[in-house]
Amino acid sequence: MYRSRFFTLLAGLLLAGQAAAEWHYEKQAIMGTEVHLQFWHEDEDKAREISRAVMEEFHRIDRALSPYKADSELSAVNRGAGAGKPVPISAELAGIVDKSLWYSDRTGGAFDITFATLGSLYDFREGQQADGATTEKLLPAVNYRHIKLDRENRTLAFDDPRTKIDLGGIAKGYAVDRAVAILQHYGIQNANVSAGGDARLLGDKRGKPWLVGIRHPRDKGKNAAVIPLEDTAISTSGDYERFFIDDDQHRVHHIFNPATGKPTETDDRGNENDNDKLISVSIIGPKGFDTDPLSTSVFVLGKQEGLTLIENLPGFEAIVIDAGHRMFFSSGLQQ
């Protein structure tokens, strides 16, 4: 009888262990978007600890890098770096600015965090934008060359006192990488973490690839494509994420062209003759810290220059949708 009870108890423990091994999910509103976390772990209590650690990292990054929080490090930099005296900054912010400047050089200024000089005057919820006179006046202050980063002493200054920076084109990609680093610290091997249009995939979906949908830029309820991926990052930039339609029926969105100080021109009418303008760009690569700024860069550059940029960067692929709603792939995906 005791032997029977022992094996019954053992079987119950084994089944309980199997039941605990499952996918764990978490979702929170952070960094102005929805952060989603999915990972596999065998212990439910430990999984809750891991979820808390990941979400707290997103909150920490948001507190440090948000341009909308007056007490963030980024806001302090924008207040002080143009005052003629270098501002001390953290190693983290120095690294992000350094990476941003690298992409500014690599893309001929298509990626430029000083877009905030004019971008900060736009309110997409209220349908407000900078007028022509203000844009013309402030445009000279939109130039990444105004940023003076002292890497050794970790200070930042702006040549033009009107210049401001915004890390919206790179911070979420950086954040999903940080989240994956935390998951790896806990020994997680299968996970999917995303923040808005930026996602990082750790391993596969336990024997199957992750299926990542690329939203149709003109139909919120549909995917333009579904891509099987594993152990990689993907970032998507589109003119549908934050926008409003102005009085002239033009789409005013959040991806700025630093050369004009205005949102990058797109065509909401599906003009097939205008085949270089893009309305959606997805970049696949090893880390979100790179795919995030690259998706913005390609969007600003347009189809021809943007795809050429990706072809010259080993390890990266692109999926773009032009103003005529046609989809194009970089050569590695075509194969």
Helices and strands as residue ranges (DSSP letters): H 2-20, E 22-30, E 33-41, H 44-65, H 73-80, E 87-88, H 91-106, G 113-115, H 116-119, H 132-138, G 139-141, G 144-146, E 147-150, E 155-158, H 171-185, E 191-195, E 198-202, E 210-216, E 219-229, E 233-238, E 243-245, E 251-253, E 256-257, E 262-263, E 278-285, H 288-301, H 303-311, E 317-322, E 327-329, H 331-334
